[in-house]
């Protein structure tokens, strides 16, 4: 049996997963292109989510969003440093002790 069992898009619409997986196996990329018209294609292998197929535009949107989020996190961390909201340690042992203490306080 081929390991590709189902294709799903996790939508509420009625969707025959087995027929679509068979169609992808038989028709290849042209079947994927048709499925992508309705959104990302989730491929399930051995009853587990395995892959998500996106069109290039959606992929680029996700990459850009991830980059913007990363830049925002770095800027936030730098602002914390500039505001003095950091604690400095002279040694690794001091840092590790502080981390252990923080874990106990939670």
N, C-alpha and C positions, 0 to 999 in steps of 0.2 A: 504494500500500500504506500502511496506517495505521502510524504510527511505533511504536505499542505492539505489541511482538512476543511477549513472554513475561511471565508472572507466576510467581514462584518464592518459596519461603520458605526455601530452603537447608536443607531437612530431609532426613533419610535415607529418609523414606517415599516410596513411589511416587507420582508427581505428574505429570499430563499438563499441561505448561506451556502448550502452544498452545491446547488446549481451554479452559483457564481464562482466557487472554487474550481469546479469542473471546467467552467468557461475559461477561466484564466489559464488552466493547464492546457486546454486545447488551443485557445486563440492567442495566448501570450499578451504582449504589450498592448495590442489593440483593445483587448477586453479591459485591461487596467485603465487605459485612457477613458473608456466609456464610464467605468466606475468612478474615476476621479472627477467627472463632471458633477457628481453629487456630493463630493467632499473627500476627505482623507479615507484611505482604504486600510482597514485594520486586518492583518493576516494572523490567523490563529493556527498554530501547529501543535499537534498532540494535545488539543484542548487547552492550550495556553497562549495568551497574546504573544506574538513573536516579532512582528514587524508593523510599521506604519508607513504606508506609501503616500507621499505628498507630491503635489505638483510643485514646480520650481518656484513659482510666485509665493506660495504659502511657506515653503521652506525658507526662502529669503526673509520673509516677514518674521518668522520664528528666530532666525539667526540674529537679525537686527534687534528684536525685542530682548533677546538674551544679552546682547552686547550693551544695550541701554541700561538694563538692570544691573549688570556688572559695574558699569561706569558709575551709576548712582550709588551703589554700595561702597565703592572706593571713595567717592566724594564724601559720603556720610562718615566713613572711618577717618578720613583726613580732617574733617570738621571736628570730630571728637578729639583728635590729637591736638589740633590748634586751640580748642577750647580748654585743654588741660584735663579732659575727662578720661585720663589714662593713668595707669599705675605702672611705674617702671621698676624693674628688678635688676640687681647687680649680677646675680648668678642664676644659672639654670635651676639650681636647687631651691632658691627662693621662689622662683616662678612655679615650680612643681608643687611646692608646699602651699602656695596661694591657690592653685587649681584644686588641690586636694581639700583645702579648707572650704572653698566655694561649693564643692560637691557635698560636703557634710552639712553646710548651711541650708541646702535645698531640701 
